[in-house]
Amino acid sequence: MLLEKIDVEKSIAHQKIFRKSSLINRTLDLLYNLFFILSFPFLAFFNLINTLKTENSFYAIMFFIVTFLISLLFFYAFVNINKLRKIEGLSQKENKQLILQIVEELEWKIYRDNIQFTHATSDWNCLSFDYGKEIIVIYENGNILVNCITYGRFDTKLFFYWFVNRKKENEIIEEFENQIQLRIEKKFSN
């Protein structure tokens, strides 16, 4: 999570977060996530086979369909967890100022901040639902690229929080666009 460096040039080129991590870590993360995604349909499938042999299988079929659909949603989230959302902004300097202001308003801690990107993490408290979340904003000319990821124990990416992470991204993007509109209106009014 926090110890891996971000490959900014590769991330901008592919519109996905690329981290500089070892092949072993990437392989273990892939195996862990695929095991989690595929285990539910396999268990439901074996339950369906056992039920077909003995009794009415309506509930087993429904259980299999539901678990298969949930696994498809998990797989979609797993594939898109590192995707960056591109938003047009102002100059790189103004974009950076706006993002730092928004992160401060959200009361997130800035973990890393340099010319290329800002990396903020959520502050932990017992009433927070944002524990383990991190926001990465990459600055590309007049645009920003935004991603939010939730991490669990042992720095594993929790892809089943993908939908909540998109909501957090939308909050930041909406606030960023509102701040841009305010600055544009302010420039034209002067």
C-alpha positions in Angstrom: 0.0 0.0 0.0 2.1 2.8 1.2 5.6 1.4 0.6 5.2 0.7 -3.1 6.3 3.5 -5.4 4.0 4.6 -8.2 5.3 4.5 -11.8 3.8 7.8 -12.9 4.7 7.7 -16.6 3.4 4.2 -17.1 0.2 5.1 -15.1 -0.5 8.1 -17.3 0.1 6.1 -20.5 -2.2 3.3 -19.6 -4.7 5.3 -17.5 -4.2 2.8 -14.6 -2.2 2.9 -11.4 1.1 1.0 -11.9 3.1 0.3 -8.8 6.8 -0.7 -8.7 6.5 -3.9 -6.7 8.1 -7.3 -7.0 6.9 -10.0 -9.2 6.3 -12.2 -6.2 4.0 -9.7 -4.6 2.0 -9.1 -7.8 1.6 -12.9 -8.3 0.5 -13.5 -4.7 -2.0 -10.6 -4.9 -3.4 -12.0 -8.2 -3.7 -15.6 -6.8 -5.3 -14.3 -3.6 -7.9 -12.2 -5.5 -8.7 -14.9 -8.0 -9.1 -17.5 -5.3 -11.6 -15.2 -3.5 -13.5 -14.4 -6.7 -13.7 -18.0 -7.9 -14.3 -19.8 -4.6 -18.0 -18.8 -4.3 -19.2 -20.0 -7.7 -17.2 -23.3 -7.3 -18.8 -24.0 -3.9 -22.2 -23.1 -5.2 -21.6 -25.4 -8.3 -20.6 -28.3 -6.1 -23.7 -27.7 -3.9 -25.8 -27.6 -7.1 -24.4 -31.0 -8.3 -25.0 -32.6 -4.9 -28.5 -31.2 -4.7 -29.4 -32.4 -8.3 -28.6 -36.0 -7.3 -30.9 -36.0 -4.3 -33.8 -33.6 -4.3 -35.5 -30.5 -5.9 -32.8 -28.2 -7.0 -34.6 -24.8 -7.3 -32.9 -23.2 -4.3 -29.5 -24.6 -5.3 -29.9 -23.2 -8.8 -30.9 -19.8 -7.4 -27.9 -19.9 -5.0 -25.6 -20.7 -7.9 -27.0 -17.9 -10.1 -26.7 -15.3 -7.3 -23.1 -16.3 -6.3 -22.1 -16.3 -10.0 -23.5 -12.8 -10.5 -21.8 -11.6 -7.3 -18.5 -13.1 -8.6 -19.0 -11.3 -11.9 -19.3 -8.0 -10.0 -16.2 -8.8 -8.0 -14.3 -9.7 -11.1 -15.4 -6.4 -12.8 -14.2 -4.5 -9.7 -11.0 -6.5 -9.6 -10.2 -5.6 -13.2 -11.0 -1.9 -12.7 -9.6 -1.3 -9.3 -6.5 0.5 -10.5 -8.3 2.5 -13.3 -7.7 6.3 -13.3 -10.4 8.8 -14.0 -9.3 11.7 -16.1 -10.7 15.2 -15.3 -9.8 18.4 -17.2 -8.6 21.1 -15.0 -6.6 24.3 -15.1 -2.8 24.6 -14.9 -0.9 21.9 -13.1 0.0 24.4 -10.3 -3.7 25.4 -9.8 -4.8 21.8 -10.0 -2.4 20.9 -7.3 -3.6 23.8 -5.0 -7.2 22.7 -5.5 -6.5 19.1 -4.7 -4.5 19.9 -1.6 -7.4 22.2 -0.4 -10.0 19.5 -1.1 -7.9 16.8 0.7 -7.5 19.2 3.7 -11.3 19.8 3.8 -11.9 16.1 3.8 -9.4 15.8 6.7 -7.3 13.2 5.0 -3.5 13.0 5.6 -1.2 13.7 2.8 1.3 10.8 2.7 3.3 11.8 -0.3 3.2 15.0 -2.4 5.4 16.0 -5.2 5.2 17.6 -8.6 3.8 14.5 -10.3 1.2 13.3 -7.9 -0.5 13.6 -4.5 -1.1 10.5 -2.3 -3.5 11.0 0.6 -4.7 8.4 3.1 -7.7 8.4 5.3 -7.3 9.2 9.0 -8.4 6.4 11.3 -10.9 6.8 14.1 -13.5 4.5 15.6 -16.4 6.1 13.8 -14.8 6.3 10.3 -15.8 4.2 7.4 -12.9 5.4 5.4 -10.2 3.4 7.2 -7.7 1.9 4.7 -8.6 4.2 1.8 -6.1 6.1 -0.2 -6.6 8.7 -2.9 -4.0 9.1 -5.6 -4.1 12.1 -7.8 -1.7 12.3 -10.7 -1.1 15.6 -12.4 -0.8 15.5 -16.2 -0.4 18.9 -17.8 -3.8 20.6 -17.3 -5.6 17.4 -16.3 -5.8 15.3 -13.2 -6.1 11.5 -12.9 -7.9 10.2 -9.8 -8.1 6.8 -8.1 -9.3 5.6 -4.8 -8.4 2.2 -3.4 -9.2 0.5 -0.1 -6.6 -1.7 1.6 -7.1 -4.4 4.2 -4.8 -6.3 6.4 -1.4 -7.1 5.0 -1.8 -4.4 2.3 -4.2 -6.4 0.2 -6.4 -4.4 -2.1 -10.1 -4.9 -1.2 -11.8 -4.8 -4.6 -15.2 -5.4 -3.1 -15.1 -1.8 -1.9 -14.8 -0.7 -5.5 -18.3 0.8 -5.6 -17.7 2.8 -2.4 -14.4 4.0 -3.7 -16.1 5.3 -6.9 -18.4 7.3 -4.6 -15.4 8.8 -2.8 -13.8 9.6 -6.2 -17.0 11.3 -7.3 -17.0 13.5 -4.2 -13.5 14.7 -4.9 -14.2 15.2 -8.6 -17.4 17.2 -7.9 -15.6 19.4 -5.4 -12.7 19.8 -7.9 -15.1 20.8 -10.7 -17.0 23.2 -8.4 -13.7 24.9 -7.4 -12.7 25.2 -11.0 -16.1 26.9 -11.9 -15.6 29.3 -9.0 -12.1 30.2 -10.2 -13.3 30.7 -13.8 -16.3 32.8 -12.7 -13.9 34.9 -10.5 -11.5 35.5 -13.4 -14.4 36.6 -15.7 -15.9 38.8 -13.1 -12.7 40.7 -12.7 
